[in-house]
Amino acid sequence: MLNFSFQNPTKIHFGEDQIHLIAKEIPADAKVLLVYGGGSIKSNGVYDQVVAALADHTWFEFSGIEPNPKYQTLMKSLEIIEKEDIDYLLAVGGGSVVDGAKFIAAAALFEGGDPWDILAKQTPVEKALPLGAVLTLPATGSESNGNSVVTRDGDKLPFASPLVRPQFAVLDPKVTLSLSDRQISNGVIDAFIHVMEQYLTYSVNGKVQDRFAEGLLQTLIEEGPKALQAETKDDLEIRANIMWSATMALNGLLGAGVPQDWSTHMIGHELTGGFGIDHARTLSIVLPAVMKIKRKEKHGKLVQYAERVWHLTDTDEEVKIDKAIELTEDFFKRMDVPVRLSEIDITKDQIDGLIERLEQHGMTELGEHSDITLDVSRKILEEAL
């Protein structure tokens, strides 16, 4: 196991009807900016619960944060922050809203010129507004980590800082009952591949991390399809297990002390930035191709994945790997997400543009060995056709 330092100070309030607890988590004298997306929180009752919880606080609101939050939209919030002297943010929504709030938190106190430099130049975040989150869509784990991804003019770029990690997060599985099937599918796939990015690398004898990862993968495989089936989709225990899996998939614990990949995400970001494809759907397309192209380097973990997650017992290890990849793709299909670029109308002719964007964004040495060059990324995309 590799050396590591781990700390996660985010307080989690998990379970039904916990939104009222934000009242005691946000300082009574804080001036709060409530940030959210397109307004679904008003139709599913979450907005009313938040308003009731903030009854004794001074608060304002900013809405319209998109899936894959846009820089131009987020920057508009700074006018309210400056005018009203906002000193606390409350993100209510899915991972995109939380990601957007993190950027707002950093941009509001940024002193280095254009806040886009936080992403484009990876300028360190020196200070940020405190924030909390009420999660409505389990997927990204953004509610308890310091990561964020923001898009500007087709460039989808990440940044990370412990200063933008939410101080608290409310996770009520009941609020997820209003999600569409597409949102459910995307959330499960996003969480699944977050685990895979930290698990499917090479062994450092991190037994705790491996078993933890395998348990999360099995839970998502078992519960994900149930959330799409008419007879079980309103089962709160299923939703609770999915919600907690998504949080645990990317709160820092799983990746502590083990090598991590993230090439699927970096390549996937270019598909979202260039073509507007849902983040999770880019991941379901790219991951199987990464597994195939990098099977030699990932051989040991692929065999372990086949045996422990899919319970395959073939004596031939290559057969095990083939079957494990096939079962992974089958799971993605059962979650109603694509596994080929052709399913989203992207052709071989468009791969050159994706490679150019990877080079433009410095994504030239990806993967746990930094050996996924632009040529290898091209092979991955061609495999994904």
GIURDA-V169500 format. One line per field, one symbol per residue. ss: DSSP state (H for helix, E for strand, L for the rest). psi: psi as a letter, one per 30 degrees, with the letter a starting at -180 (. if undefined). A space follows every 10 residues. Layout:
BEGIN
ss->???
psi->???
END
This chain:
BEGIN
ss->LLLLLLLLLL EEEELLLLHH HHHHHLLLLL EEEEELLLLH HHHLLHHHHH HHHLLLLEEE EELLLLLLLE HHHHHHHHHH HHHHLLLEEE EEELHHHHHH HHHHHHHLLL LLLLLLHHHH LLLLLLLLLE EEEEELLLLL LHHHLLEEEE EELLEEEEEE LHHHLLLEEE ELHHHHHHLL HHHHHHHHHH HHHHHHHHHL LLLLLLHHHH HHHHHHHHHH HHHHHHHHLL LLLLLHHHHH HHHHHHHHHL LLLLLLLLLL LLHHHHHHHH HHHHHLLLHH HHHHHHHHHH HHHLLLLLHH HHHHHHHHLL LLLLLLHHHH HHHHHHHHHH HHHHLLLLLL HHHHLLLHHH HHHHHHHHHH LLLLLELLLL LELHHHHHHH HHHLL
psi->klklkkkjfk kkjklkhfef ffefekkegk jkjkkabfgf fffgfeeeee eefgeglkll lklgklkikk eeeeffffee eeeghkgkkj kjaaeeeeee eeeeeeefgk ggbjfffeee ghkkjellkl llkjkfjkdf gffhlglkkk kjhfjjkllk kffgkkelkk jjfeffffkl eeeeeeeeee eefeeeffei clkghieeee eeeeeeeeee eefeeeffke fffgjfeeee eeeeeeeffh gfeefkglll dgeeeeeeee eeeefgkkee feefeeeeee eeegeeegee eeeeeeeeef hkgkfjeeee eeeeeeeeee eeefghllgk effghkleff eeeeeeeeee ggifillfgh gileeeeeee eeef.
END
